[in-house]
Amino acid sequence: MPDANQPEIRPVLVKQAGIFSKPNVSSASSLVPWLVEWLAERKVEVRYDEITAEYLGRGDGLPREVVPEGCELVIVLGGDGTLLSAARAIDGREIPLFAVNVGGLGFLTAITVDDLFPELERALRGERRVSLRRMLHVDLFREDRRVAQYEALNDAVLNKAAIARIMDIDVFASSRLVCAYKADGLIVSTPTGSTAYSLSAGGPVIYPTVGALCLTPICPHTLTNRPLIVPAEMTLTLINRADDQDAYLTIDGQVGEPLMKNDRMECRISEHALHLIRPPKTMFFDVLRQKLKWGQR
């Protein structure tokens, strides 16, 4: 919470900010109203989603996809899941995202509640360190007709839709055959997503600014099928050989759709990047030590 004896308010560059909040966070019922009041004192107008409106006791919350319109900053109060939702809502706009961890593990939401107001003060004045996180673009083709397209910050996952046999997935890298996988599924992740589902499936940790994509099989039938890192300029093509409705495409663990046999997914580095504000003194390796407990005895 801000200090009662805070210094004199200085002019800010941000005139309108969006707020996304995680539901069912007990501390948010006091934190959110305080944040909105704090922003109002600095003449910053706010747009917020329906969850944030509930914490404010209001009924004027907006659908998440329209919250970023006209905003010069987006504030996320939650965990990585809330941030992923906000990243999709930003939809390629070059709006800095200020992510505060009021959730769980939080690899991406590195700013703590204790640091919220001092760091936000600096961000509003333009004194911020921004990490550009390239996103993943996925086109879904059915009988050579594109039926859907997605943008993912973390990953695209092709896996079993229900109780099903092992899956067959053909994978090509820039039109060259990589492997005809037999596995429970397959993950295509960005460097940002390397610490998410891919890590749990045995994938490597990739430094966020590395230009690469990672292909991680889920429980492969052939034990020598290991995670594969390819250059960012390559397009990965995944062809689903499972029967209709037996496989599912999931984007960032939050959206997606069932697949038909021979559906084709083309995955490539997106033209868009998320502009993620990072704490000035916290580096990626610090986060790994804190979150993964590296080097602790």
Secondary structure, DSSP 8 states (H G I E B T S, - for coil): ---TT-------S-SEEEEEE-SS-TTHHHHHHHHHHHHHHTT-EEEEBHHHHHHHT-S--B-GGGTTTT-SEEEEEE-HHHHHHHHHHHTT----EEEEE-SSS-SS--B-TTTHHHHHHHHHTT--EEEEEEEEEEEEEETTEEEEEEEESSEEEEEESSS---EEEEEEETTEEEEEEEESEEEEE-TGGGGTHHHHTT-----TTS-EEEEEEES-SSTT---EEEETT--EEEEE-S-TTSEEEEETTTEEEEE-TT-EEEEEEEEEEEEEEE-TT--HHHHHHHHH-TT--
